[in-house]
Amino acid sequence: MGSKLPKSGLTPPPPRKHSEVRPAVQADERRHSARWASDARIEILTPIQAHAAALDVSATGIQLSLDRWLSTGTLCDLRITTHTGREIFKRARVIWARRVGDECVAGLQVVGSIAPPAIPE
C-alpha cells in the first residue's frame, strides 16, 4: 500500500481543471460528506506558521500533510489557495493526527471563516 504523501523533492503535478476533480475514496458509513482529491496549497497561519499539502477535501473538512506536528483539538487559521489561485481563509479544528514517516497527516474539521490577515505596508 503506497503513501498518499507527495514525494519530497519532486515537482508537483500541474493543477487539475475543475472538471478533472475526482472522488478521493469510495463512500462509507464513517463519512459525513463526499471527499475529493485536492492539490490545494495550505498555509497554516496560527498557532504555527507552516505550509501543508491538501490530500483531500470535503464540504466540512480537509486532510493535509506537513512536516510539523499538529495536536488533536488545536484550532488552526488557514489560507487555502485553490488550483485557480483563489484564496480562502478558514478556521479548522484538528480532529485527528498521525505520523506517516517524517510527516504529520491530519484531519481538520472546518468550523468557520476568518478575515484575511492585513497586508504589511
trRosetta pair geometry for C-beta under 8 A, 3 or more apart (Angstrom, degrees):
i j d omega theta_ij theta_ji phi_ij phi_ji
3 100 6.2 136 -139 164 115 124
3 101 7.0 -7 -108 -15 156 125
4 55 5.3 61 138 -149 124 127
4 65 7.6 174 99 -41 88 136
4 105 7.6 85 67 -122 109 142
5 53 7.7 112 -149 66 66 133
5 55 7.6 -53 -89 -92 49 119
5 65 5.0 167 -116 -157 94 172
5 100 6.0 171 -34 108 132 130
5 101 7.1 -114 39 33 158 127
5 103 5.4 147 -122 39 150 163
5 105 7.0 -111 -72 -76 104 113
6 10 6.8 -139 171 59 93 111
6 12 6.8 -22 -146 -105 149 84
6 53 5.5 -82 1 159 124 177
6 65 7.4 179 15 70 81 136
7 10 4.5 55 83 -3 102 130
12 39 6.9 129 174 -163 121 116
13 16 8.0 25 116 -47 116 83
13 39 6.8 -104 68 -112 96 146
15 39 5.9 -166 -121 88 64 136
15 83 3.7 147 -167 -156 119 101
15 84 7.8 165 158 -56 150 38
16 20 4.1 -127 -173 86 107 119
16 21 6.1 136 114 -70 133 59
16 39 6.3 130 7 12 95 127
16 83 6.0 -70 54 -127 61 166
17 20 4.9 88 57 4 74 105
17 83 7.7 -154 -96 123 21 140
18 21 5.9 -27 -164 -10 44 114
18 83 7.7 179 -65 69 63 126
18 84 7.8 1 -51 -50 103 117
21 36 5.2 18 170 -177 109 135
21 37 7.0 -173 -158 62 68 77
21 38 7.9 15 -135 -91 106 60
22 36 6.7 146 81 -152 30 84
22 37 5.6 10 66 24 82 115
23 26 7.6 79 129 -85 132 31
23 34 6.3 -75 -123 -175 103 109
23 35 6.8 87 -163 80 71 60
23 36 6.0 -75 -112 -103 36 63
23 37 7.6 69 122 -10 16 83
24 35 4.3 -54 38 117 121 104
24 36 5.6 140 -27 -165 92 10
24 37 4.6 141 -91 -58 82 64
24 38 7.9 -34 -71 -10 123 75
24 55 7.6 87 -141 137 141 77
24 56 3.8 12 -83 -118 163 141
25 28 7.5 -43 132 -3 118 104
25 31 7.9 168 81 -56 120 150
25 35 5.9 27 28 63 94 121
25 56 7.5 -5 -10 -119 95 173
27 31 6.4 -120 -150 56 64 132
27 34 6.7 -50 -91 -103 99 80
28 31 5.8 95 60 3 70 101
31 34 7.2 75 143 -91 137 27
31 35 6.7 -105 -141 -19 140 103
31 58 7.5 -163 -166 -107 109 158
32 58 7.7 115 72 141 80 149
32 60 6.1 -11 86 29 122 152
33 58 4.6 135 91 172 104 119
33 59 4.4 -87 157 35 162 104
33 60 5.4 130 21 4 133 105
34 58 6.2 170 88 -131 40 97
34 59 7.6 62 50 -10 70 98
35 56 4.6 47 169 151 115 128
35 57 6.7 158 -153 80 74 26
35 58 4.5 -56 -93 -69 67 100
35 63 7.6 21 -150 3 138 117
36 56 6.2 169 82 -159 32 87
36 57 5.8 -24 59 62 84 78
36 58 7.2 142 10 -86 72 52
37 55 7.6 -65 -139 162 65 50
37 56 5.5 -54 -101 -102 36 87
38 54 4.1 -43 100 118 123 122
38 55 7.0 62 50 95 90 16
38 56 5.7 137 6 -126 95 29
38 57 4.6 61 -45 -6 146 105
38 62 7.6 -52 41 -139 158 96
39 53 8.0 -32 -148 -164 50 93
39 54 7.0 154 -148 65 5 100
39 83 5.8 64 71 -82 102 106
40 54 4.2 26 59 15 91 146
40 57 6.8 43 13 -42 135 137
40 62 8.0 -73 66 -138 134 132
40 80 5.4 5 167 -172 135 94
40 81 6.3 159 -167 76 78 48
40 82 5.4 -35 -110 -108 102 47
40 83 6.8 -87 -81 -37 62 69
41 51 7.2 -29 -174 -161 94 101
41 53 7.3 -39 -118 -111 53 55
41 54 7.5 -107 -65 -3 11 99
41 80 7.5 151 79 -159 50 46
41 81 4.4 -9 59 57 100 106
42 51 7.0 134 83 -166 61 53
42 52 4.2 -31 78 69 115 94
42 53 6.9 -169 24 -84 100 8
42 54 5.5 118 -31 -52 115 87
42 62 7.2 144 -89 145 143 149
42 64 5.4 -47 34 -124 159 146
42 66 7.9 -92 84 -68 116 115
42 78 5.8 -35 -160 -158 96 113
42 79 7.4 142 -161 76 46 54
42 80 5.7 -13 -105 -105 73 70
42 81 7.8 -157 -71 22 29 73
43 49 7.8 -7 179 -160 91 70
43 50 7.6 172 -157 88 53 38
43 51 5.7 -29 -105 -105 68 67
43 52 7.6 173 -88 22 21 77
43 78 6.9 139 73 -160 51 59
43 79 4.3 -8 57 56 105 104
43 81 7.6 47 -6 -11 100 103
44 48 5.8 26 114 77 128 78
44 49 6.7 179 91 -136 79 24
44 50 4.7 9 45 54 116 83
44 51 7.6 -150 15 -76 79 18
44 52 6.2 60 -27 -10 102 116
44 66 7.3 -12 -9 -88 129 166
44 70 7.9 -150 -112 -85 160 123
44 76 5.3 -54 -142 -166 103 122
44 77 7.4 110 -167 72 57 54
44 78 6.1 -35 -105 -101 53 72
45 49 6.8 7 -143 -107 31 73
45 76 7.7 126 45 177 65 74
45 77 4.3 -54 63 96 110 103
45 78 6.7 -170 5 -91 92 17
45 79 6.0 86 -46 -18 112 96
45 117 6.5 -176 -151 -39 145 132
46 49 7.9 -3 -77 -67 40 66
46 76 6.7 174 87 -148 55 49
46 77 4.5 38 40 26 93 110
47 74 6.4 -105 18 -167 122 113
47 75 7.5 87 -31 75 103 66
47 76 6.9 -92 5 -103 70 65
48 68 5.9 -147 130 134 157 156
48 70 7.8 -132 26 -91 128 79
50 66 5.3 74 143 -174 129 141
50 67 7.5 -157 -160 54 121 71
50 68 4.7 -111 -102 20 155 136
51 66 6.9 167 93 -126 42 105
52 64 4.3 49 150 164 130 128
52 65 6.3 163 -164 76 88 35
52 66 3.8 -58 -101 -68 92 109
53 64 6.3 158 78 -158 41 80
53 65 5.3 -14 57 57 94 89
53 66 7.4 166 15 -73 66 61
54 57 5.9 -2 -179 -51 131 101
54 62 5.7 -65 -132 -167 102 114
54 63 7.3 97 -165 74 62 53
54 64 5.3 -47 -103 -98 46 89
54 80 7.4 54 -58 -139 136 104
55 63 4.5 -56 62 104 109 99
55 64 6.1 -180 1 -102 85 27
55 65 6.0 77 -48 -17 112 98
55 105 7.1 20 -20 -145 151 105
56 62 7.4 -178 94 -151 45 53
56 63 5.0 21 50 41 80 112
57 61 7.4 -165 -152 101 55 44
57 62 4.9 -12 -110 -107 78 81
57 63 7.6 -143 -71 23 39 68
58 61 5.4 16 51 51 102 71
58 62 7.5 -159 25 -72 66 43
60 109 6.1 -16 151 -148 92 80
60 110 5.9 -153 -175 39 42 95
61 92 7.0 114 -133 -146 71 123
61 95 7.3 -27 -132 -1 148 134
61 107 6.3 31 158 179 138 83
61 108 5.6 174 -158 91 92 52
61 109 4.6 -48 -91 -105 114 47
61 110 5.7 -159 -89 -6 46 79
62 78 7.9 151 45 -173 151 175
62 80 7.6 -151 -83 -101 162 134
62 92 6.7 -50 33 -124 105 166
62 107 7.7 172 89 -152 39 50
62 108 5.2 -9 60 59 83 101
62 110 7.1 72 -7 -49 93 97
63 105 6.9 14 178 180 95 92
63 106 7.2 -179 -149 91 57 40
63 107 5.1 -22 -100 -100 82 72
63 108 7.6 172 -87 19 32 71
64 105 7.4 -176 94 -148 36 55
64 106 6.0 -16 61 60 79 84
64 108 6.8 -1 12 4 108 116
65 100 7.2 -62 -125 53 118 125
65 103 4.9 13 -174 168 107 135
65 104 6.9 160 -152 81 57 48
65 105 4.9 -22 -97 -97 86 74
65 106 7.8 151 -92 16 37 69
66 70 7.3 73 51 -22 126 109
66 103 6.7 144 72 -159 23 88
66 104 5.6 -21 65 59 76 97
66 106 7.7 -23 21 13 100 112
67 102 6.6 5 -135 131 87 96
67 103 6.0 -63 -92 -112 55 69
67 104 7.4 138 -130 13 9 86
68 104 6.4 -54 89 16 37 133
69 97 7.1 101 -166 155 73 145
69 104 5.0 154 -110 -75 48 147
70 74 5.5 -131 -173 52 85 142
70 76 6.9 -28 -136 -58 131 136
70 94 4.8 -174 144 -99 114 149
70 97 5.1 -170 80 -97 82 147
70 104 5.9 146 17 140 80 145
70 106 4.8 -13 64 -70 128 164
71 74 5.0 105 66 -34 76 116
71 94 6.5 128 91 80 36 150
71 97 6.7 -113 -122 30 18 147
72 94 5.4 -135 -121 114 32 103
72 95 7.0 -8 -141 155 87 16
72 96 6.2 5 -103 -109 108 32
72 97 5.8 -144 -58 14 73 98
73 93 6.8 -26 -152 -172 28 102
73 94 6.3 -29 29 68 24 91
74 93 7.1 159 81 -152 39 58
74 94 4.5 27 49 14 86 123
75 91 6.2 0 -175 -176 100 103
75 92 7.5 158 -153 83 56 33
75 93 5.6 -31 -97 -96 64 74
75 111 7.4 -64 -129 41 99 141
76 91 7.1 162 83 -155 44 55
76 92 5.4 -22 62 65 94 82
76 93 7.6 160 16 -94 78 23
76 94 6.7 75 -14 -43 115 91
76 108 6.5 -61 43 -129 125 142
77 89 7.2 0 -177 -172 91 92
77 90 7.7 171 -154 91 50 39
77 91 5.5 -28 -100 -100 64 75
77 114 5.2 -7 -139 3 107 168
78 89 7.0 166 86 -151 56 47
78 90 5.0 -14 60 64 106 83
78 91 7.3 167 15 -94 83 23
78 92 5.9 12 -8 11 129 113
78 108 7.8 118 -44 123 144 162
79 87 6.0 -19 -171 -161 94 105
79 88 7.6 145 -161 73 45 44
79 89 5.8 -18 -103 -99 63 76
79 116 7.8 69 -109 -129 104 80
79 117 8.0 -63 -68 7 124 106
80 87 7.0 143 74 -156 49 50
80 88 4.4 -22 62 62 104 96
80 89 7.6 -172 18 -77 78 26
80 90 6.4 15 -8 12 120 111
81 85 6.6 -18 -172 -145 97 34
81 86 7.2 160 -152 77 52 40
81 87 5.5 -21 -96 -96 73 72
81 88 8.0 -179 -77 20 28 72
82 85 6.9 -41 70 27 74 19
82 86 4.6 3 34 54 117 91
82 87 7.9 -148 7 -72 79 26
82 88 7.0 58 -33 -6 103 110
87 116 7.2 68 120 -109 126 122
89 113 6.2 81 92 -169 77 79
89 114 4.7 -96 144 68 109 83
89 115 6.9 -18 101 118 152 10
89 116 5.2 -164 -34 -82 150 61
90 110 5.2 -47 -179 -134 134 107
90 112 7.2 158 -159 93 67 37
90 113 5.8 -55 -107 -110 57 53
90 114 6.7 125 -151 9 6 89
91 110 7.4 106 78 -158 48 62
91 111 5.4 -59 104 66 95 90
91 112 4.8 2 49 66 112 84
91 113 7.0 155 7 -136 85 2
91 114 5.2 102 -44 -43 95 108
92 108 3.8 57 146 161 130 119
92 109 6.1 163 -160 77 84 34
92 110 4.9 -46 -97 -96 94 48
92 111 6.2 146 -116 7 33 82
93 108 6.5 157 73 -157 32 75
93 109 5.2 -17 58 58 89 92
93 111 5.4 56 -14 -29 101 130
94 97 5.7 -3 -180 -43 123 112
94 106 5.4 -43 -139 -176 102 130
94 107 7.5 107 -160 75 57 49
94 108 5.6 -42 -95 -99 49 81
95 106 7.9 137 47 176 63 81
95 107 4.8 -51 60 100 106 98
95 108 6.5 163 2 -114 87 22
95 109 5.1 78 -48 -19 120 103
96 106 6.7 179 93 -150 52 61
96 107 4.8 25 48 38 91 108
97 104 5.7 -5 -170 -175 109 106
97 105 7.2 160 -152 83 58 43
97 106 4.1 -13 -102 -102 85 96
97 107 7.6 -148 -69 23 50 63
98 104 7.5 153 78 -154 28 61
98 105 5.8 -20 64 62 79 90
98 106 7.7 161 18 -83 54 55
99 103 7.3 141 -158 79 56 45
99 104 6.4 -43 -99 -100 54 59
99 105 7.8 118 -142 18 8 80
100 103 5.2 -25 69 71 85 97
100 104 7.7 127 23 -126 79 12
100 105 4.8 32 0 -11 125 120
